[in-house]
Amino acid sequence: MRVAGALLLGAIILLTTATPAAAAVVRQGETVTVGPDETIEDDLYAFAANVNIAGTVRGDVIAAGANISVDGTVTGNLMAAGSTVVVRGEVGGSVRAAGATVTVHGKVGGDILATTGDLTILGTGRVGRDVFVQSGTLTMAGAIGRDLQAGGGMATLDGRVGHDVYAELASLRLTDRAVVDGSVFYTSEREATVAAGARIGGSVQRRAPERAQPQVPPGPTALFVDWLRGLVGLLLLGLLIVIFFPGFSRRAGEALVHRPWVSLGVGVGVLIGLPLLAVLLFILGSLVGGWWLGLVALAAYAVLLAVGVPVAAVGVGGALLRVFGRPVHVALALFVGLVVLLLVALVPILGAIVILLALLFGLGASTLAIVRGRRPEPAPA
């Protein structure tokens, strides 16, 4: 099941980071429809609230929206992310889907990889190879050519599995119409419910879930090693910033010294506002174009979060060095500030508050430094 989980994660990453090829067809708007008499001789990238493929796509389909349906034919793979994903027609390749519900009425020539609240393969559904699914509920009344690997909540097998079943579930039920040509291997707290009419070619083997071992509080050595790792990681990141972006480091330090409360306010705004802006850009971009701007905003948010604490550490270290009458060297200020912040972080509750404040100050100062860096420097008198 760990393998299946990794494959599912990989499918989602591929879906969310896919970039259209130069010759692909890209469609977006409120609704994207490939009509019954329409044929697209290339890959299709569709981003809309409603995506319906009623015609033929001779290539892959990559779709994101609220409702995605395939009533026609896709000769390649289908990669879909939406609230509902429905395959009534035929997909020649594999289906990789993420959504609240995924339903298969038609034929899938390859595999199905799905992470969903509910996966249903109806009696008319056919899957040529394997099914890998992580779902709250699974109902399989159709036919799977090879293996079924399932994880999650409840699963009901009411159709045919060509090879084996591997499951890690809360409950598993095989009805009178269930046929498994191989064996059933499952991990669950409960015994599977196997109807008298179910036909299993091999054996049914249950394994009890492994009990979580009681957590042993880490000793002083482990705490020190973890603390030291955090210090080294943040120190290396801070040194990279200081060495390769000296202008940014200088402007961020000046913002902390001369405009500390402005930095704090901007930091709060960035922490809350930038993710909301990214979501808004993605939604609007899916409708009018430029959805990738939302991903750019999220990437910028991740970078600012990463540099926030090192930037604040430079300000803290510099202030302490000035108090003790020491010359302020940026690298030394970074080291002193990180040591102080990470030592305070060991104190319950207080440490979390201090690190949060440091992150907010650092976020704000970094933002001000970036904004100021885009302005032309005043000419010398």
N, C-alpha and C positions, 0 to 999 in steps of 0.2 A: 504493500500500500504506500510505502514511502516513495517507491519508484513512480507509482501512478500520481501521487501528489506533486512530485517534482515535474512530471510531464504536464500536468494541468497548469502549474505555475508558469512553465515555459510557454505554453500555448497562450496564456493571457498576456505575457510579456511581448510575445511576437505580435499579438493582435494590437496592443496599445502603442507599439512603437513602429508599426509597419509604415513604410514610406513609399508612395506611389512611384512605380517605374515611369520612365519618360513617356512610353507609348500607351500606358493604361488609360482607361476611361474613368474620369472622376465626376461624380454627381453629388450634389448636396442641395438642401432646401428643406421645406416643411415635409414634402413627400417625394420619394424617389421610386419610380415605377418602370420596370422593363415590361412592356406590353406583351400580350400573348403572341403577336405576330412579329415581335422584334428579336433580332439576333445581334449580340455584341461579340465581335471577333477578337476579344482581348480580355485582360483582367478588368474587373470593375471594382472601384472604391466608392462606396455609397455611405453618406453621412446625412441622416435625416431622422425626423421623429418617426416616420413610417417608411419602411423599405420593403417593396414587394417585387420579387422576381417571378413574373408570370411567363416570360419568354425564355430565351436561351442565351446563356453566357458561355462562350467557348474559352474558358480560362478560370481563374480564381475569382471569388467574390469576397471582399473584405467590407464588412458592414457594421455600422454603429448607429444605434437609435433606440427608440422606445419599443417599437414593434417591427420585427424582421420576419419575413415569410418567403419561402421558396415554393412556388406552385408550379414552376416550369422546370428547366434543366440547367444545371451548372456542371460543366464537364470537368472542372478542376476541383479545388478545395473551397470550402465555405468557412470563413472565420467571422464570427458574429458576436457582438456584445450588445445586449439590449434587455428590456424588461421581459419580453416574450420572444422566443425564437421558435419558428415552426417550419418544418420541412414536410411539405405535402407532395412535392415533386421528386426529382432525382438529382442527387449529387454524386458525380462520378468519382471524386476523390474522397477526402476525409472532411469531417465536420469538427471544428474546434469552436466551442460556444461557451459564453458566460452570460447568465441571465437568471431572472427569477424563476421562469419556467422554460423548459426546452421540450418540444414535442416532435416526435418523428412519426409521420403517417406513411411516408414514401420510402425511397430506396437510397441508401448510402453505400457507395462502392468500397470505401476504405474504412477508416476507424472513426469512432466518435470519442472526442475528449471534451468533457463538460464539467463545469463547476456551476451548480444551480441549486435553487431551492427544491425544484421538482423536475425530474426527468421521466418522461413517459414515452415508451416505444409501443405504439398501438399494434393491433393484430396485423395490420397491413404493412407495418414497418419492417424493413430488411436492412441489416448491416453486414457488409461483406467480410469485415475482419473483426477487430477487437473493439470493445467499449471500455473506456476508462472514465469513471464518474465519481465525483464527490458531491453528494446531494442530501437534502433533508429527507426526501422520499424518492424512491425509484419504483416504477412499474414497468415491467418488461413483458409484453404480451406478443411481441413479434418474433423475429429470428435474428440471432447473432451468429456469424459464420465461425468465429473462433472463441477467444476468451472474453469473459466479463470480469472486470476488476472494479469493485464498488466500495465506497466508504461513506459513512455518514449516519443517517438515522434509520429509516425503515425501507426494506426492499421486498417487493413481491415479484416472484418469477411465475409468469403465466404463459410463457412461450418456450422457444427452443434456443439453447446455447450449444454451439457446435463443439466446443472443447470444454475447458474447465471454468469454474467459478471461484474467484478469490474475493472475499468480502471481509470488511471490518465494520460492523454495523451494530446498532442497538437491537434490531430484530430482523429476522429473515424468514420469509414464508414461501413455500413452493406449493402451488395449487395442483389440482388433478391434471391440468393440461401442461404442466411444466415438464420439459424434457432437457436433460443435461447429458450430452454424449460422453463427457469426461467425469471428473470428480468435483465435489464441492468442498472447498476449504474456507472456513470462516472463523473469525474472532468475534466473540460476543459474550455478554454476561448471561444471555438467555439461550436455551436450546432452540434450534430452528424448528419451525412448524412445517413438517413435510407431509402432504396429503398422501393417502394410500395409493392414489392413481398416478402420482408423480413418477417419472421414469429417469433413473440416474444410472449411467453406464458404469461409473466407478464407485468410489466410496464417498461418504459424508464425514468430514473430520472437523471437529470443533476444538478451538483453542481458547482458553480463558484469557481475558486481557491481563496484561502485566500490571500488578499493583504498584502505584507510585511509592517509591521509597521515602520515608520521612526525611525531611530536610534537616541536615546537620548544619548548625551555624558555622560559618567559616571562621577559622582561627586567625590570630593576629598576623601570621605570615602570609596567609592568603589575602587578607585585607590589604596588607602593605604592597603585595605584588600587584593587585588590581589597581591600587592608588597610583603606583609607580607607572603602570602601563598607561593610565589616563594622562598622567603628567607628560610622559614622553610623547604620546600621540599628539596632544594639544601643543606641546612645545615645537615639535617638528612642523606642524601645520602653521603655527605662528611665525616660525623662522622663514618658511617658504613665502609667506605673505610679506614679511619685512624685507627679505632679500630681493624678491622679484617684483614687488609692488611698493617701492619706498614712498612714492608720492601718495598713494592711497593710505599707507600706514601713518604718514605725517598728518594728513588731513583728518583722519579718524581720531588720532590723538588730540589734535587741536579742538575737534568738536567735543570730546569728552571733557577737556579742561575748561574751555570757554563757554560751551553751551550744553552743560550736563542735563538740565531739565528738558531742554528741547530734544536732546538725544533720547531721553527716556520716553517722552511723548511720541516721538517718531517710531521708536522701537515697538511700543504698544500697538500703534497703528499698522505697522508692517506685519507684526505677528498675527494680528487678527484679519487685517484687510487684504493682504496679498493672496492668501488661499481663496478667499471669496472672489477676488478679482479674477484669479485663474479659472475658477469654475464658471464664472460669468462669461469670460472670453471663450471658453470651450463651447458653452451652450450657444452663444450668439454666433461663434464661428462655424458651428455645425449647420446653422441655418443660412448664413449669408456669406460664408467663406472666411478662411483664416483661423480655423479651429486649432491649428498648431500653436497659435499665440498663447493659448492656455497652458500648453506643455512648457513653453519657454518661461512663462511666469512661474510655474511650479519649480523649474530648474533653478531659476534665480532665487526663489524662496529657500531651496535646499542649500544653495551656496551661502546665502546670508546667515542661515542658522548655523552652518559649520564654522563661519569665521567670527560669529558673535562673541563667544567666550574669550578667544585669544585677543580680540580687539579690546574687550573690557579689561583683560588682564594687563595689557600695556598701560592702560590708564591707571589701574590700581597700583601696579608696580612703580610707575613714574611718580605718583603722589607720595608713596612711602619713601622712595629714594630722596625726594625733595625735602620731606619732613626730617630726615636724618642727615641732610646736608651733603648727600652724595651726588656726583654727576649722573645725569640721566642719560643712559645709553639704552636704545630701544630694545636690544636683545636682552640686556640685563633686566630691564623693566618687565619684559614679557615673562622671564623666568620667575622673578620675585612675585609678580602678580598671580601667576598660575599656582605657585606653591601656596600662597596665602588663600586663594579661592578654593583650591582643592582640599586644604586642611579644614577650612570652615565647612566645606561640603560634607565632611564626616559627621558633623553635629546633626542629630535628628531634627527635623522641621526647620530649624534655623538655616541649616545648610541648603535645603531645597529652596528656601526663600531667597537666600543670597545668590545662588546660581541663577535663579530665574531673573532677578534684578540685573545681574551681570549680563545675561543674555539679552535683556531688553535694552540696556545701555549700549551694548555692542552692536545690536541690530540697528539702533537709531544712528549711532556714530558712523557705522559702515554706510548706511543709506545717505547720510549727509555728505560723507566723503565722496561717494560716487556722483551725487548731484553736483557738488562743487567742482569735481574733476572735469565735468562736461562744460563748465563755464570757462571762457577765455580769461587767462591771467591778466590783471591790469598792467599796462605798460609802465616801466619805471620812469620816474620823473626826470 
